[in-house]
Amino acid sequence: FDVSKTENGRVSYPIFHIPNYHKPQMADHPKNIIFLSCDAFGVLPPVAKLSSEQAMYHFISGYTAKVAGTERGITEPTPNFSPCFGAAFLTLHPTRYADLLQEKLEKHGSTAYLVNSGWSGGPYGVGERMSIKTTRGCIDAILDGSIQDAPMTTDPVFGFEVPTELPGVDSHLLEPKNTWDDHDAYDEARNKLASMYIKNFEKYSDKGSADYTQYGPKI
């Protein structure tokens, strides 16, 4: 596979090359919506359950981090807010898409989750990247419904619900503060990231059919 031109390679092939592909090429409305983020600050939990209003806030925010290999010139993780997790592809204002998603969530009773595949135990350069096993365990719990029965705690800054136990996932990792040696440093990093969210969302205040500012982090 030639990655001489870019580290972030891609390949495509006809879907019928997959033995068990879904021939009708159509599915029902999803029960679960997953927003995938890569948090370079080591602040976000590996998975968080969002209310429908929080889902709109995080959908519009589109927070992740650019990491080495995804774009030319990026050598270390850089915070990035891309509305609807795809700013380059939007033809309408982000709140228009959020209104549509909100409508779909309510109509079909879907639940949204924020999954973080970024760093744990500290920021980039200090902590470690979330293991595939941990991320897969979080996704499995969402898909098989076991996360619905998991005990939850509410993040005091971001306000979303964080499971304290999940099958196949180290409980120590589910609460990111526990993975930091310096808890005060974690609180400082969390407030810093929350401030970035708040600053970024100012341009969406009083836009669209609803103002979701109140469903973001509070510091």
C-alpha positions in Angstrom: 0.0 0.0 0.0 1.6 3.2 -1.2 1.7 5.9 1.5 4.6 7.9 0.0 2.3 10.9 -0.8 0.4 10.9 2.5 0.4 9.0 5.7 -3.3 9.0 5.9 -4.0 6.4 3.1 -7.3 5.2 1.8 -8.5 2.4 -0.4 -11.9 1.6 -2.0 -13.4 -1.5 -3.5 -16.9 -2.8 -4.6 -19.1 -3.6 -1.6 -19.8 -7.1 -3.0 -16.2 -8.0 -2.2 -17.4 -8.2 1.4 -18.9 -11.7 1.9 -21.6 -10.8 4.4 -22.5 -7.3 3.1 -26.1 -6.1 3.5 -27.6 -6.6 0.1 -30.7 -4.3 0.5 -28.3 -1.4 1.1 -30.8 0.2 3.4 -31.3 0.0 7.2 -33.7 1.3 9.8 -33.1 4.5 11.7 -30.3 4.1 14.3 -31.0 3.6 17.9 -27.6 5.0 18.8 -25.7 8.0 17.5 -22.0 8.1 18.2 -19.8 11.2 18.0 -16.2 10.3 17.8 -13.6 12.7 19.3 -9.9 12.5 19.8 -9.1 14.6 22.9 -5.5 15.6 23.0 -5.8 17.1 26.5 -6.7 13.8 28.2 -9.8 15.4 29.7 -12.8 13.7 28.1 -13.9 10.2 29.3 -13.7 7.3 26.9 -17.5 7.4 26.6 -20.2 9.8 27.8 -24.0 9.6 27.4 -25.6 12.8 26.1 -29.1 14.3 26.5 -30.7 15.3 23.2 -29.8 19.0 23.9 -26.2 18.1 24.9 -26.0 16.1 21.7 -26.9 19.2 19.7 -24.2 21.2 21.5 -21.5 18.7 20.8 -22.7 18.1 17.3 -22.4 21.8 16.5 -19.1 22.1 18.4 -17.5 19.1 16.6 -14.5 19.0 18.9 -11.6 16.7 18.1 -7.8 17.1 17.6 -5.8 17.1 14.4 -3.1 14.5 14.9 0.1 13.7 13.1 -0.6 12.0 9.8 -4.0 13.4 9.1 -2.9 16.7 7.6 0.3 18.1 6.1 2.3 20.1 8.6 0.6 18.6 11.7 3.3 17.1 13.9 1.5 17.0 17.2 -2.2 17.1 18.3 -3.9 20.4 17.7 -7.4 21.2 19.1 -10.0 21.6 16.3 -13.7 22.5 16.4 -15.3 21.5 13.1 -19.1 22.0 13.2 -21.1 18.8 12.7 -17.8 17.0 12.6 -17.5 18.0 8.9 -17.3 21.8 8.4 -15.7 21.5 5.0 -18.8 19.7 3.7 -21.6 22.0 5.0 -23.6 24.1 2.6 -26.0 25.4 5.2 -25.5 27.0 8.7 -24.5 24.3 11.3 -27.6 25.0 13.3 -29.8 23.9 10.4 -28.2 20.4 10.5 -28.5 20.4 14.3 -32.2 21.2 14.1 -32.7 18.3 11.7 -30.7 15.9 13.9 -32.7 17.0 17.0 -35.9 16.2 15.1 -34.7 12.8 14.2 -33.5 11.9 17.7 -36.9 12.8 19.2 -38.9 11.1 16.4 -37.0 7.8 16.6 -36.0 7.8 20.2 -32.3 7.6 19.5 -29.6 8.2 22.1 -26.4 10.0 21.4 -22.9 9.3 22.9 -19.6 11.0 22.8 -16.7 8.5 22.4 -13.2 9.7 23.0 -10.3 7.8 21.4 -7.7 10.3 22.4 -5.4 10.5 25.5 -5.8 9.2 29.0 -3.7 9.8 32.1 -2.6 13.2 30.9 -2.3 15.3 27.7 -0.4 14.4 24.6 3.3 13.8 25.6 2.4 12.8 29.1 -0.6 10.4 29.0 -1.2 7.4 26.7 -3.5 7.0 23.7 -6.7 5.2 24.5 -6.4 1.6 23.6 -8.4 0.0 20.8 -9.6 -2.5 23.4 -11.1 0.3 25.6 -12.8 2.1 22.7 -14.1 -1.2 21.3 -15.5 -2.1 24.8 -17.3 1.3 24.9 -18.8 0.8 21.4 -19.9 -2.7 22.3 -21.6 -1.5 25.4 -23.5 1.1 23.3 -24.5 -1.4 20.6 -25.6 -4.3 22.9 -27.4 -1.9 25.2 -25.5 -2.7 28.4 -24.5 0.9 28.8 -28.2 1.7 29.5 -28.0 -0.3 32.7 -24.6 0.9 33.8 -24.2 3.1 36.9 -23.6 6.7 35.9 -22.1 9.8 37.4 -22.5 13.4 36.1 -19.4 15.3 35.1 -19.4 18.5 37.2 -18.1 20.7 34.3 -19.5 19.2 31.1 -22.7 17.9 32.6 -22.9 14.7 30.6 -23.3 11.3 32.2 -20.3 9.0 32.5 -20.6 5.3 33.2 -18.6 4.1 36.2 -18.7 0.4 35.1 -18.9 -1.2 31.7 -18.3 -4.9 30.7 -14.8 -5.5 29.4 -13.6 -1.9 30.2 -11.2 -1.0 33.0 -13.4 1.0 35.4 -10.3 3.1 36.4 -10.2 4.5 32.8 -13.9 5.5 32.7 -13.3 8.5 35.1 -10.4 10.4 33.4 -9.5 12.3 36.6 -8.6 8.9 38.2 -6.0 8.3 35.5 -4.0 11.5 36.2 -1.3 11.5 38.9 -2.0 15.1 39.6 -5.8 15.7 40.1 -5.4 19.5 40.4 -3.6 19.5 37.0 -6.6 17.5 35.6 -9.1 20.1 37.0 -7.0 22.9 35.4 -6.9 21.0 32.0 -10.6 20.3 32.1 -11.4 24.0 32.8 -9.1 25.0 29.9 -10.8 22.7 27.5 -14.2 23.8 28.7 -13.2 27.4 28.1 -12.3 26.5 24.5 -15.7 24.9 24.0 -17.4 28.0 25.5 -15.4 30.4 23.4 -16.0 28.5 20.2 -19.7 28.3 20.8 -20.2 32.0 21.1 -20.7 32.3 17.3 -23.7 29.9 17.5 -25.5 31.7 20.4 -29.0 32.8 19.4 -28.8 31.1 16.1 -31.2 28.5 14.7 -34.4 27.4 16.3 -32.9 27.0 19.7 -29.8 28.3 21.7 -27.9 25.3 23.0 -25.3 27.3 24.8 -26.8 26.3 28.2 -26.1 22.7 27.5 -22.4 23.1 27.2 -19.7 23.1 29.9 -19.9 25.4 32.9 -16.9 26.7 34.8 
